[in-house]
Amino acid sequence: MAAKPEKQASYNEVTYTETQWRLLRKYREKAMQIMTTLEKFHLQTIAHGSIARGDVNPKSDIDIFIPEPPSSFMVETALEKATIPINTRLIVQATPTYAMKAHIEIDEQTSITFPLMHMRKIEHEFYRFGGEITLNQLKESVRVAGVDKRLMLIEPAEKGHVESSVVGREEHVARILGVSVETVFDRVRALLRRDEVGRTGVFVKKELAVNETFEMALRKLAEVNPAVRRRLRKDGL
């Protein structure tokens, strides 16, 4: 069952078991392997979500993000040389106003995402809202604060983490995470709406053909989709 947002004031101290610490180390080692591979090709990366915060479980994803639009050829070449498999390649766009992104699925749990166009500040801050961490921070076993899908602020502690509700404390949470209040309110609205109406899907989701590059697929989408075409023109692409 999907985690439901916490709308009432709540505060908990969570102590991790040795099993959870081992799971966190395992996931982080996998993330570091992929991030190291990409950064050898001068592709700056972050990991985000529960592996950045520390509150992992057996179903947690390993999400890696390249913040600045790279050459998709460079990304895929880096993975190929490291014999990291690419199972599925998708172009996704959450809404007409959000940047289109390339999404490479390594396996059911692991993915690499990067923008195919300029991202707005609020889109960049989405990752910091959920917790983002660099390769060097992973190597140093750093954990960072971030908000989970329950709208609980996760703050690392020596034996686990402290979690507290975000709703009604948006300005305080924004200061802790170093993001704008607008970003916090945007994410709160989105997660509360998802809880009310269910998962609404994405505006664009297209799987690439075997011999198709992300850039080729983006051009084809722009030819038939006016919203995509307008976004590309706005970015001068």
Protein Blocks (a to p, Z undefined) as FASTA:
>chain_A
ZZdddfbdcdddddddfklmmmmmmmmmmmmmmmmmmmmnopacddehjklnopacfkbc
cddddfbacdfklmmmmmmmnopacfbdcdddfblkbccdddddfblmbccdddfbdcdf
klmmmmmmnopadfklmmnopacddddfkopacdddfklcadddfehplmmmmmmnopaf
klmmmmmmmmmmmmmnopebjfbdcdddfklcfklmmmmmmmmmmklmmmmmmnoZZ
